[in-house]
Amino acid sequence: SVKKTLIPLYQDRFRFPTCLLSPLDPKMLELGFFNVDLEQQEGKGLFGSVIAGEEAAVEFYNEWTEAVKKNVPEERLVVFNVEEGWEPLCKFLDLPVPDQPFPNVNDSSEMQKLVFNMRALAWGVVIGVPALAAAGL
C-alpha cells in the first residue's frame, strides 16, 4: 500500500513540475519531515525500507515498533490497529465511542487520486500560466 500511495506522493516532491508546488502544500512538507525523522532514526527511513523490498520493510517496521514500545511508558502507549475501529482507541483515551463509523481516509484509491490531482495541477500551472501571460491575461 505504501509503495502505491505515499512513496509516489513523496517522490513527486522532487520531480518536475510537482516540485514547484510541494513547498506550498503543508501535507507534502509534513510527509518530507516525517521521512527525514525516520531516516535519522533508522538509516534508510520508512520509504527507503519499503523500496528496498518486503523483507527490509518488515524489518524496519518491527524494529520501529520495538523502539517505540521500549521508549514510551506503557501507560502512555496504545498499540492500535485501525481495523479494530473506535473501541480500543476510545477505551485508552477514556472517551465515549462516537456514533459514526471509524473514518477510512487513507485508502489506496484516494491516495492515488491525490497523486494524480497534484500532477495535473502542477502541469496546469506550468502550461497555463505562460499561456495566459502570452495571451495578455
N, C-alpha and C positions, 0 to 999 in steps of 0.2 A: 504494500500500500504506500509506504513512504517513497519507494522508488518511482511510483507513478504520479505522486502528488507533490509532496514537499520538495523533493530533490529538483524536479523541473522548475518549480517556483523559485527555489534558492539559486539555481544555476542561471536563471534568466536575469538575476540581478547584475550579472557580469556580461551579458550578451547584448549586442546592438539589436534593436533600438530600445528594448525594455530597460537597459541600464540607465537610460536617460530619465526614466520615471521612478526607478526604485528609491532614490533619495527623497522623493516626495511622498512615498507611501509608508506610513508608520508600521504596517504589518510586515512589509519587506525588511524594514530596519530591524524589527524585533526578531524576525527569522534569522537575519545575519548575526545579531548579537547572541541569540540562542546557540547557534552552531559554534561561534567563537568561544563561548563559555565551555561548551562540551569539548572543543578541540584542546583548550587549555587543560581540562581535567583528564582527558583520555588520550591525547596524542592526535588521533585522526578525527575525532568528533563523530557524532551520530551519522552524518551523511557520508563521511569517508568510509565508515564501517559498513554501511548499507551498500555502497557502491562496490566495496571490496568483496561482497558476497554474503550469502546467508550465514555461513559459519562465523565470519567476523562480526556480523550484525548481532547474532545471538550472544556471542562472547561479550561484545560491548554492552548489550542490554543487561546481561546477568551481572557483569562487573559493576555497572552503574547502579543497578538495584541494590546490590550488596553494599556498595559505598553509601548509598542513601540510608539504608537500614542501620548501618554502623554509626553514622554521624548524626542522625536525627533521633532525639529521645522518643522512646516507644509511645509515650502518652501524647506526643505531638505528631505522630505518623499514622497515616491510614494508607494501606496498600489497597488500591481501588481499581476495579475493572469496570469500565463504563457499561459493559453488558449486564452488570448487576443492577443498574438503574439507581434510583434515588435512595433506596433504603439504607445501604451501608454508609453512604456519604452523610446522609441526614442524621443517622444514629451517631456517627463520630462527631459531627458538629453540634449535636444536641438541638436539632431543628426539626420541625414537623415536615413530613413528606409532602411535597406540593401535589396539587390535584391535577397537574398537567403532565403529559408524557415527558420522559427524560429526553433532552434535545440530542439530535444527531446532526451536527453542523460540520462535521469533518469527514464526510464520506467522499469516496474517490471521485465520483462523477461531479460533485460540486467543486472539488479542488481542481479537477481538470478543466472545468468551465472557467474557473478563476484564472488559470494559466492562459487559456485561450483568450479571454477578455483582456488580460494585461497585454498580451502580444498585439491584439487587434487595436487597442487604444494607442499603444506605442507607435505602431505603424501609421495609424491615423494622424498622430501628431507630426511624425516625420514627413509624411507626404502632404497632409492637409495644410499645415502652417505655411510652408513655402508656396503651395498652390494659391492659398488665399492672399499671401503677400504679393505674388506675381500678378494676381487679378486686381490688386489695388484695394482689397477689402480690409 
